[in-house]
């Protein structure tokens, strides 16, 4: 159960960049985030528990933000302790720095354990380790630091007193007397080091008693941290808790948006048009004119569904989805030319592998303009065959294409609404503009909303009209229009 993306496609979708916005405070939380656990159909219950915890933490963030901030400050003080815990388990001699980090971690556990409301919302449990805390702070001073205290050993206490007396005497001596005192001090220091090592070994053996609780508490802190970070991200997006439905039911996205694209558009003064659609088993085909936003629609839908199965609240007003065995996204020209392979060669391998997987497991396969560099007649046949094959499958294919796909069993159609002809006509009579400004105006008039259609309509097109608006040679435009009309008539 996984997500299939190559590096170029992951960058295109922005999945890494989106997940980077989820800000964990401690190494344990960051490790959970980095591992990206994919929740498949068998994980419906644990995934629901994640969603319930995130929802409860969102409510707490709104009601008691200071409570959460205080907890996050504590979490940010945790360090990576797997090496020290492994050292305890193997009875390796820990150094003072490791004991200091363990002491601080135990103090953090005990302080977080007092925050009952937070832990209940996050659905995590922490064990109070008061005896372990006392062991590492034998004087009960509450000091944050750590050293091998004299209270650990009467012998150590005596050796340190002796060393101090020798150092006082050294200040008043010189010559042979001073050399004699230095030898005594060096011997005393050696005995002190030996006793400190014995104490450190004994401390490690005594701490080993709490090793299971230490590991469980660190895991709980990681879960708390990761769930809090996802709750913060969901609040930032104003995202809603997704709903998981039974296998075989369609995925339904309502007003989904892409956070990175939305932020980019906002900087330029434009707004993102949210996308709503159903993805049923079989094939869902999205068509639309050039510049119509088909690729962004695919990326937005895939991102929301991938985030859902990674236990994030997706950027949607609402989302219902079955849990797929796998998700795959491929963008037409993502071949690895460094390997000497053609774009279509790499694409054919992805198409082959995705189809094989779809016959064994129930997946969601997303294809953005497949076969775009292939002979159009062959490409049309390939795309039609793919849509028909997935149409009879238990898996789901979501595909954006310029090629005509004929309606059939298990095939569902959407299209980007595009630019109305009346708006296109107005642009023809507008004041002469620079190319960049004209392109911006064309984009501003584009309606990126998806509408469901029956598949019998012509594939929307505006490429020749856009070329005309951008000042292409009139004779060339006339030839294009004549050939286009002839092509449509032949079809």
Buried (B, 14 or more C-beta within 10 A) or exposed (E): BBBBBBEEBBEBBBBEEBBEEBBBBBBBBBBBBEEBBBBBBEBBEEBBBBBEBBBBBBEBBEEBEEBBEBBBEBBEBBBEBEEBBEBBEEEBEBEEEBBBBBBBBBBBBBBBBEBEEBBEBBBBEBBBBEEBBEBBBEEEEEEEEBEBBBEBBEBBBBBBEBBEBBEEBBEEEEEEEBEEBEEBBEEBBEBBEEBBEBBBBEBBEEBBEBEEBBBBBBBBBBBBBBBBBBBBBBBEBEBBBBEBBEBEBBBBBBBBBBBBBBEEBEEEEEEBBBBBBBBBBBBBBBBBBBBBBBBBBBBBBBBBBBBBBBBBBBBBBBBBBBBBBBBBBBBBBBBBEEEEBEBBEBBBEBBEBBBEBBEEBBBBBBBBBBBBBBEEEEBBBBBBEBBBBBBEBBBBBBBBBBBBBEBBEBBBBBBBBBBEEEBBEEBEEEEEEEEEEBBBBBBEBBBBBBEEBEBEEEEBBBEBBBBBBEEEEEEEBEEBEEEEEEEEEEE
